[in-house]
Amino acid sequence: MKTIEELKTRIKELSKLAVDLRQKASEVYLTNQEQAKQFRQQAREASKRCQVLIQELKRQ
C-alpha cells in the first residue's frame, strides 16, 4: 500500500495526463480522427486509474 503523499502525487500525475491527452485529441481531431480516438481512450483509462487511487486515498 502506498503512502498518502505517494497517492496524492500519482493522482495529480494521472489527472494532468488525462487533461493533456484530451487536449491532444482536440488538436489532432480534424486531421487524424483515429489518433484522436486513441488519445481519448488513453485519457479515459488515466481518469479511471485516477478515480481508483482517489477511492484508495479515501479509505486510508
N, C-alpha and C positions, 0 to 999 in steps of 0.2 A: 504494500500500500504506500502511496506517495504522501509526502508531507503536504500541508495546506498550501504553503508557498509554491511548491512544485506544481500543484494542481492549478493554482491561480495563474502561474506563468504559462502553463500549457494551454489553459483556456483562452488567455489573451492571444497566444500564438495562433491557435486554431481559428479564433474569431477573425483575426486580421487576414489569415489565409483565405477564409471564406469570402470576405469582402473583396480582397484582391482578385480572386478568381471570378467573382460575379462581374467586377469591373472589366476584366479582360474579355469576358464573354460578351459584354455590351459593346466593347470596342471592335471586336472581330465579327460580330453578327452579320453585318452587311456584306462582308467579303468572304466569310467562311462559316456557314451555319453549322456544319458538322463539328468544327473545332469549338464553336460557341457552346454547342450542346455538351461537349465533353467538359468544358470549363464549368458549366452549370452543375453537371453531375458531381464533379470533384468538390464544388462549393457545398452541395447538399451533404456529401459524405463528411466534409470537415465540420459542418454545422451539427450533424448528428453526433460525431465524436465529442464535440464541444458540449453538447447537451448531456451526454453520458457523464462527462467529467464534472459538470455543474451538479448533477444529481449525487455523484460521489462526494463532492465537496459539502453538500447539504447534509449528508449522512454523518459527516465527521463532527 
